[in-house]
Amino acid sequence: MTVMQTTPAEAATTAADICSAPPRRHPRPDGQDRYTISEVVAFTGLTAHTLRWYERIGLMPHVDRSHTGQRRYTNRDLDWLNFVTKLRLTGMPVADMVRYAELVRAGETTYAERRELLESTRRDVLTRIAELHDTLAVLDRKIGFYAAESGTS
């Protein structure tokens, strides 16, 4: 499949959608999944500052705390962070990501609004992909020109 051959959003979702890509293997099984912030940093590549900021702005408002007040993340949190990371890669504005998180917390009655937000983001991503393909074609032409002029291939 090429980049431009995408699966329609309708075909890619299921009733068990947990807002992430296909399930990844978690470092620990459910029930034993209490990760410290430093462990989450190691698993996700995000910084501790980013994780705290996500919590402050409402992207991660449900993080449990230990009896000493330390954050304890779960496998579900790791899945959510994976999804949020994908949203960031799409170029979705932070305000829209926060809005999406609010809609998720509001429950099933917000499915239509969530879908609309994701479809809008998908359209933006497809536009960016087309722009990048055009840019790549320009680069390929220039590289080909310089290769021909210098006698190398």
Disulfide bonds with the S-S distance in Angstrom:
none
